[in-house]
């Protein structure tokens, strides 16, 4: 018996010995607490920030996409987010253990641009991989030159708890990218918390093509350094999604 087969056998034995909770387990709660979810009647998790319920402790990439109505599945790229790790790409027939500690949610993007969809301005070049990501990400975008090169994503969704549900999100493409890391984020119109609490490090303004964007001074931690060849515009956008979620939960 191989090591993987042995581990799978041990996992199955452990499951048989456990009591099954007659309730729906929230994966996000257990992930943030660093706990392994118990065997349960069903599991609730998010796919592109919308909650779904699955009644088994395992799920394939294909099943995730079908559950979310993202069909045909072959047209999408799927990632699973584990707390403390970079999003992991999931193949269609790959089996995901929903009880794996840290398993939190899924993110799916289209592999190709929607037929006939015309994106915005292209005033400056980007890496081919970055352009492909933007075209698949699902938001209108512009690439503009105003002192620096900026990628501006329009109608970017913001979690509940802020004064706007959608903003234009700007990202400065630094000189030397992709060897040089992408840093911070900029939003228009300015965001404020509806509870009146101040959002730290967002007081600086940045004009971009006649609009005044709010700069969010957020930087990678020492444990999450930029890795050239791994990190890129796509991983920076995923990081920004987490920044908004963390601020909403603060």
Buried (B, 14 or more C-beta within 10 A) or exposed (E): EEEEEEEEEEEEEEEEEEEEEEEEBBBBEBBEEEEBBBBBEBBBBBBBEEEBEBEEBEBBBBBBBEBBEBEEBEBBBBBBBBBEEBBEEBEBEBEBBBBBBBBBBBBBBBEEBEEEEEBEEEEBEBEEEBBBBBBBBBBBBBBBEBEBBBBBBBEBEBBEBBEBEEBBBBBBBBEEBBEEBBBBBBBBBBBBBEEEEEBEEBEEEBEBBEBEBBBBEBEBEEEEEBEEEEBBBBBBBBBBBEBBBEBEEE
